Amino acid sequence: MELTIPNFDIALTANSGQCFRFQKIDEIHYSIIARQTHLMIQTLDNDRFLLDCDEKSYQEIWHDYFDMDRDYLSIMKAAPPDDAFLQEALRHTKGLRILQQEPWECLISFIISQRKNIPAIKGCVEALSRRFGEPIGDDLFAFPTPEAIAASSIEELNTCSLGYRSNYILKTARMVASRQADLDDFGRLSDPELKEALLRFPGVGIKVADCVMLFAYARTKAFPRDVWINRVIDKHYDGQSPAEYLGPHAGILQQCMFCYIRSSQYKNTY
């Protein structure tokens, strides 16, 4: 189906570090595996995109995944006008969207993300999917279920280059598979309650919890802090997090800062 998505930079979103199975195939084609499904997107012109799915699949899966009901342009316009650094970041990150990922995959992906760069994270997520996930197409595999990982061993998980994270992932999978922790029910919690619940998983600290809150539960006040954002805070905000004064969409604005400082024109200054 053909779709018009105003203010959507697919390359920027794919490379923004929030999702690890959104891949560039060539200059106009992108591949996404999410929610046990594969999607190919072709960029056209005039904000148009060609998706290889039907209307029913789009409405059931991809409409929410691409956060289509959120007015990103209004969020950017409402950003504090006197914050010079933020305004510069917003000018360079037009079209960034926050993908609404499946909580289980997002949780495991960000447990993996600790002390790894993005290519390494992608490699681990792909290895985990190939080893434990169900095939969904020609050499394509869904992200494995909690039950599939819970039934594995540390030795099997170690074949996916997870290192010390294997233990965290196995224990987390067993908590979810046994319903000791229900990730669907987490969606009903308040922000503080949700963070507290996520922090109970092995290997989940504040940064990983904030990432899962933002990228899986659409809690847009969540403000993940990694080494890049900490540098921004030190350099532009006198060491004080701007999360509170940025308001209810602080997490979206944070992601714009993150993408901007990692861009080629800026990151050499950090």
RODO-2510 file (C-alpha; in nm, 4 decimals, decimal comma):
residues 270
     n   res          X          Y          Z
     1     m     0,0000     0,0000     0,0000
     2     e     0,1064     0,3596    -0,0580
     3     l     0,1030     0,5933     0,2389
     4     t     0,1709     0,9600     0,3006
     5     i     0,3622     1,0217     0,6246
     6     p     0,4367     1,3923     0,6697
     7     n     0,7536     1,4816     0,8548
     8     f     0,9078     1,1301     0,8471
     9     d     1,2817     1,0885     0,7914
    10     i     1,3122     0,7139     0,7526
    11     a     1,6937     0,7091     0,7467
    12     l     1,7205     0,9187     1,0625
    13     t     1,4647     0,7061     1,2446
    14     a     1,6240     0,3778     1,1374
    15     n     1,9666     0,4877     1,2621
    16     s     1,8521     0,6558     1,5831
    17     g     1,9536     0,3762     1,8196
    18     q     1,6018     0,3039     1,9432
    19     c     1,5417    -0,0121     1,7366
    20     f     1,7836    -0,2787     1,6160
    21     r     1,5966    -0,4576     1,3356
    22     f     1,5254    -0,1552     1,1138
    23     q     1,7791    -0,1914     0,8337
    24     k     1,8734     0,0117     0,5292
    25     i     1,8814    -0,2085     0,2176
    26     d     1,9722     0,0627    -0,0327
    27     e     1,9036     0,4329    -0,0821
    28     i     1,5262     0,3894    -0,1051
    29     h     1,4478     0,0532     0,0580
    30     y     1,4301    -0,0327     0,4287
    31     s     1,3513    -0,3591     0,6041
    32     i     1,1832    -0,3880     0,9453
    33     i     1,1147    -0,6979     1,1534
    34     a     0,8806    -0,6220     1,4412
    35     r     0,5876    -0,7833     1,6197
    36     q     0,6555    -1,1211     1,4506
    37     t     0,6192    -0,9585     1,1076
    38     h     0,8447    -0,8346     0,8270
    39     l     0,7872    -0,5113     0,6374
    40     m     0,9649    -0,3564     0,3400
    41     i     0,9356     0,0193     0,2902
    42     q     1,0258     0,2059    -0,0263
    43     t     1,0628     0,5834    -0,0143
    44     l     0,8926     0,7677    -0,2986
    45     d     0,8619     1,1471    -0,3103
    46     n     0,6475     1,4161    -0,1491
    47     d     0,6353     1,2362     0,1871
    48     r     0,5052     0,9176     0,0234
    49     f     0,6121     0,5629     0,1079
    50     l     0,5312     0,2236    -0,0401
    51     l     0,4734    -0,0504     0,2193
    52     d     0,4503    -0,4158     0,1200
    53     c     0,1495    -0,4845     0,3430
    54     d    -0,2242    -0,4537     0,3044
    55     e    -0,4519    -0,2059     0,4799
    56     k    -0,5521    -0,4566     0,7485
    57     s    -0,1901    -0,5318     0,8470
    58     y    -0,1053    -0,1641     0,8425
    59     q    -0,3903    -0,0778     1,0774
    60     e    -0,3241    -0,3725     1,3100
    61     i     0,0563    -0,3397     1,3305
    62     w     0,2304    -0,0551     1,1581
    63     h     0,0028     0,2427     1,2297
    64     d     0,0850     0,2231     1,5996
    65     y     0,4435     0,1105     1,5405
    66     f     0,5194     0,4341     1,3535
    67     d     0,3331     0,6373     1,6180
    68     m     0,1094     0,7844     1,3516
    69     d    -0,1368     0,9510     1,5882
    70     r     0,1228     1,1807     1,7429
    71     d     0,1699     1,5354     1,6083
    72     y     0,5483     1,5624     1,6043
    73     l     0,5475     1,9004     1,4335
    74     s     0,3483     2,0534     1,7203
    75     i     0,5843     1,8987     1,9750
    76     m     0,8863     2,0530     1,8038
    77     k     0,7162     2,3916     1,7754
    78     a     0,6344     2,3865     2,1474
    79     a     0,9970     2,3248     2,2496
    80     p     1,1514     2,6059     2,4595
    81     p     1,2479     2,8757     2,2054
    82     d     1,5332     3,0110     2,4210
    83     d     1,7117     2,6743     2,4397
    84     a     1,9654     2,7368     2,1639
    85     f     2,1189     2,3909     2,1648
    86     l     1,7838     2,2153     2,1532
    87     q     1,6569     2,4387     1,8737
    88     e     1,9699     2,3613     1,6715
    89     a     1,9202     1,9880     1,7338
    90     l     1,5580     2,0103     1,6211
    91     r     1,6568     2,1799     1,2951
    92     h     1,8852     1,8872     1,2147
    93     t     1,6486     1,6066     1,3178
    94     k     1,3231     1,6904     1,1435
    95     g     1,1344     1,3728     1,0652
    96     l     1,2518     1,1667     1,3610
    97     r     0,9774     0,9441     1,5031
    98     i     0,9665     0,7347     1,8191
    99     l     0,8859     0,3771     1,7209
   100     q     0,6395     0,1987     1,9475
   101     q     0,8037    -0,1374     1,9950
   102     e     0,6811    -0,4605     2,1495
   103     p     0,7823    -0,4439     2,5190
   104     w     0,9456    -0,7881     2,5408
   105     e     1,1763    -0,7335     2,2426
   106     c     1,2557    -0,3796     2,3532
   107     l     1,3405    -0,4935     2,7061
   108     i     1,5795    -0,7664     2,5912
   109     s     1,7351    -0,5440     2,3238
   110     f     1,8240    -0,2771     2,5770
   111     i     1,9566    -0,5287     2,8286
   112     i     2,1867    -0,6372     2,5440
   113     s     2,2732    -0,2731     2,4665
   114     q     2,4799    -0,2173     2,7798
   115     r     2,8439    -0,1523     2,6929
   116     k     2,7891    -0,2374     2,3260
   117     n     2,7785    -0,0154     2,0176
   118     i     2,4832    -0,0208     1,7794
   119     p     2,6323    -0,2613     1,5188
   120     a     2,7206    -0,5058     1,7994
   121     i     2,3706    -0,4809     1,9480
   122     k     2,2169    -0,5470     1,6068
   123     g     2,4414    -0,8513     1,5653
   124     c     2,3369    -0,9960     1,9016
   125     v     1,9658    -0,9355     1,8399
   126     e     1,9916    -1,0997     1,4987
   127     a     2,1850    -1,3972     1,6384
   128     l     1,9283    -1,4415     1,9152
   129     s     1,6450    -1,4324     1,6597
   130     r     1,8114    -1,6838     1,4297
   131     r     1,8888    -1,9223     1,7138
   132     f     1,5570    -1,9084     1,9014
   133     g     1,3030    -1,7245     1,6819
   134     e     1,0449    -1,8638     1,4410
   135     p     1,1068    -1,8278     1,0654
   136     i     0,8776    -1,5669     0,9068
   137     g     1,0094    -1,5583     0,5511
   138     d     1,3086    -1,6165     0,3299
   139     d     1,5998    -1,6208     0,5780
   140     l     1,4001    -1,4002     0,8160
   141     f     1,3283    -1,4761     1,1802
   142     a     1,0956    -1,3243     1,4373
   143     f     1,2325    -1,2137     1,7711
   144     p     1,2115    -1,5161     2,0043
   145     t     0,9316    -1,5487     2,2562
   146     p     1,0007    -1,5390     2,6315
   147     e     0,9153    -1,9088     2,6429
   148     a     1,1738    -1,9970     2,3778
   149     i     1,4520    -1,8196     2,5647
   150     a     1,3329    -1,9407     2,9054
   151     a     1,3722    -2,2996     2,7837
   152     s     1,7328    -2,2409     2,6730
   153     s     2,0570    -2,2504     2,8700
   154     i     2,3363    -2,0058     2,9445
   155     e     2,5601    -2,2051     2,7087
   156     e     2,3120    -2,1716     2,4229
   157     l     2,2664    -1,8000     2,4863
   158     n     2,6430    -1,7511     2,4923
   159     t     2,6574    -1,8601     2,1263
   160     c     2,4852    -1,5272     2,0482
   161     s     2,7825    -1,3248     2,1829
   162     l     2,5820    -1,1949     2,4775
   163     g     2,8622    -1,2280     2,7330
   164     y     2,7608    -1,1551     3,0916
   165     r     2,4175    -1,0468     2,9642
   166     s     2,3205    -1,4103     2,8991
   167     n     2,2416    -1,4585     3,2661
   168     y     2,0298    -1,1428     3,2804
   169     i     1,8382    -1,2410     2,9667
   170     l     1,7697    -1,5972     3,0828
   171     k     1,6424    -1,4828     3,4230
   172     t     1,4290    -1,2094     3,2643
   173     a     1,2805    -1,4556     3,0139
   174     r     1,1872    -1,6941     3,2939
   175     m     1,0220    -1,4125     3,4908
   176     v     0,8108    -1,3172     3,1883
   177     a     0,7359    -1,6716     3,0677
   178     s     0,6172    -1,7738     3,4154
   179     r     0,3968    -1,4623     3,4416
   180     q     0,5920    -1,3535     3,7452
   181     a     0,6105    -1,0282     3,5491
   182     d     0,3369    -0,9424     3,2959
   183     l     0,4647    -0,6881     3,0449
   184     d     0,1142    -0,6220     2,9130
   185     d    -0,0088    -0,5340     3,2602
   186     f     0,2851    -0,2958     3,2972
   187     g     0,1137    -0,0685     3,0465
   188     r    -0,1511     0,0140     3,3054
   189     l     0,1002     0,1422     3,5594
   190     s     0,1856     0,5057     3,6282
   191     d     0,5285     0,6250     3,5161
   192     p     0,6896     0,5819     3,8605
   193     e     0,5275     0,2404     3,9045
   194     l     0,6384     0,1302     3,5581
   195     k     0,9983     0,2310     3,6203
   196     e     0,9974     0,0484     3,9533
   197     a     0,8595    -0,2657     3,7878
   198     l     1,1198    -0,2582     3,5086
   199     l     1,4037    -0,2100     3,7561
   200     r     1,3170    -0,5476     3,9108
   201     f     1,4476    -0,7294     3,6040
   202     p     1,8090    -0,8524     3,6249
   203     g     2,0484    -0,6180     3,4475
   204     v     1,7992    -0,3323     3,4165
   205     g     1,9177    -0,0005     3,5523
   206     i     1,7695     0,3458     3,5204
   207     k     1,8906     0,4054     3,1647
   208     v     1,7538     0,0760     3,0295
   209     a     1,4252     0,1286     3,2170
   210     d     1,3884     0,4767     3,0669
   211     c     1,4560     0,3406     2,7161
   212     v     1,1891     0,0727     2,7540
   213     m     0,9436     0,3262     2,8955
   214     l     0,9974     0,5569     2,5979
   215     f     1,0337     0,3098     2,3116
   216     a     0,7847     0,0413     2,4194
   217     y     0,5315     0,2122     2,6457
   218     a     0,5205     0,5597     2,4862
   219     r     0,6035     0,7287     2,8156
   220     t     0,7369     1,0411     2,6511
   221     k     0,8521     1,2040     2,9762
   222     a     1,1146     0,9289     3,0150
   223     f     1,4564     1,0812     2,9488
   224     p     1,7222     0,8117     2,8871
   225     r     2,0747     0,9212     2,9750
   226     d     2,3752     0,7570     2,8122
   227     v     2,7288     0,8840     2,7622
   228     w     2,6195     1,1126     2,4745
   229     i     2,3331     1,2748     2,6630
   230     n     2,5484     1,3142     2,9731
   231     r     2,7976     1,5089     2,7616
   232     v     2,5155     1,7328     2,6374
   233     i     2,3988     1,7919     2,9939
   234     d     2,7502     1,8806     3,1091
   235     k     2,8235     2,1073     2,8134
   236     h     2,4906     2,2836     2,7584
   237     y     2,2935     2,2509     3,0830
   238     d     2,5586     2,3053     3,3535
   239     g     2,5356     1,9424     3,4600
   240     q     2,1627     1,9617     3,5394
   241     s     1,9204     1,7435     3,3444
   242     p     1,6716     1,9525     3,1430
   243     a     1,4124     1,6722     3,1574
   244     e     1,1717     1,8476     3,3939
   245     y     1,1631     2,1801     3,2172
   246     l     1,1256     2,0113     2,8772
   247     g     0,7881     1,8847     2,9918
   248     p     0,5724     1,5889     2,8880
   249     h     0,7650     1,5215     2,5641
   250     a     1,1135     1,5419     2,7138
   251     g     1,1994     1,1945     2,5867
   252     i     1,1206     1,2812     2,2262
   253     l     1,3312     1,5972     2,2504
   254     q     1,6100     1,3960     2,4144
   255     q     1,6124     1,1620     2,1160
   256     c     1,6555     1,4611     1,8848
   257     m     1,9542     1,5748     2,0925
   258     f     2,0979     1,2230     2,0839
   259     c     2,0705     1,1917     1,7061
   260     y     2,2108     1,5395     1,6512
   261     i     2,5268     1,5004     1,8570
   262     r     2,5988     1,1625     1,6973
   263     s     2,5689     1,3108     1,3495
   264     s     2,8789     1,3634     1,1393
   265     q     2,8633     1,7417     1,1581
   266     y     2,8635     1,7528     1,5345
   267     k     3,0094     1,4540     1,7147
   268     n     3,3742     1,5532     1,6685
   269     t     3,3119     1,8409     1,9102
   270     y     3,2427     1,5974     2,1968
***
